[in-house]
Amino acid sequence: MSYPTSVAADAADKEQERAATEYSQAPTKEKLSMQVKVYSPFRDYYDGEAFSLSAVNTTGPFDVLPQHYNFISLLGACDLVIRTVNLGEQRIRISGGLLHVKANRAVVFLDV
């Protein structure tokens, strides 16, 4: 049976929320999260624990997960999506930036 796109998308969103809730309550959540900081010279956008970070570079969309290998990239205009441990999904519209991932920490510099 084929479902309309909106029904499938709603089911996927509910599953993602359920998984995030389970992970946030797990005793080993430290292993499943990473530190994420997003800021510009004029404003701090986010600073805390997250399960993942999604963005777009010249190659296309990508995700950064906990324990990600060292990585640096220029970001293109996109919605930066942070799946946080405590606040759910946070979206930040960016016009570009620089992402640096090292030692289970992702730092995004905007407006530079």
Secondary structure, 3 states (H helix, E strand, C coil): CCCCHHHHHHHHHHHHHHHHHHHHHCCCCCCCCEEEEEECCCCEEEEEEEEEEEEEECCEEEEECCCCCCEEEEECCEEEEEEECCCCEEEEEECCEEEEEECCEEEEEECC
